[in-house]
Amino acid sequence: MEKSFFENMDNKSLFRYCKYVLSKINFESYSNIVEFFEYVLYDDKLQNLLRAPLGRNLYIIDLEYLYYVLVNNDHVLENGLSDENLKRPSMKTYECEYESHEDVRVIYTYTKNLDSYLDPYDFDGDYLQMLGSNNEIYGYEWNYTNREEVDSEPYQEEYNVIKRISSNSK
């Protein structure tokens, strides 16, 4: 994954930008990264304000970096200690999974040879349906020969972090 734009920014410039961001948002009102992202990503006016000093768009990776700096340097930012080194994040790699829970329409095919005295034009699907409805034949007891998924409808999606694989420090 591409690294954040902020990684190459010197401490003084990053400090000034973080102070600018804090003047535009009430950072304490976000209890976690998801709330912060949703607020920033879905507010076009705020996005324009945050990108203006940089002259570029902020991508997800930039927002992650910014969030980390804001959370882990509140004492430095609140007290205006621009000479202190800011705590910066390091890139980490995570193994993740995606689960899709789906209702699936499946056609199962079972076959069996049946003996009958009927002529071919009378021995048809309607006749077999009548035999099944009257419990004279049991299709599930026949030989399973095929399975075909014909349709599916997702009803739940879930993303999970399995484990952190590595920390990619500079």
WODA-V240075 format. One record per pair of residues at least 24 apart in sequence whose C-alpha atoms are under 7 Angstrom apart, sorted by the first residue. I is the first residue (numbers start at 1). J is the second residue. Records with the same first field share a line. If there is no record, write none. Layout:
I = J, J
This chain:
3 = 61
4 = 61, 62, 65
5 = 62
6 = 62
11 = 85, 86
12 = 82
15 = 82
18 = 70
19 = 77
21 = 50
65 = 89
90 = 167, 168, 169
91 = 167, 168, 169
92 = 166, 167, 168
93 = 164, 165, 166, 167
94 = 161, 163, 164, 165
95 = 161, 162, 163, 164, 165
96 = 160, 161, 162
97 = 159, 160, 161, 162
98 = 158, 159, 160
99 = 157, 158, 159
100 = 154, 156, 157, 158
101 = 154, 155, 156, 157
102 = 152, 153, 154, 155
103 = 152, 153, 154
104 = 149, 151, 152, 153
105 = 149, 150, 151, 152
106 = 147, 148, 149, 150
107 = 147, 148, 149
108 = 146, 147, 148
109 = 144, 145, 146, 147
110 = 139, 140, 142, 143, 144, 145
111 = 142, 143, 144, 145
112 = 142, 143
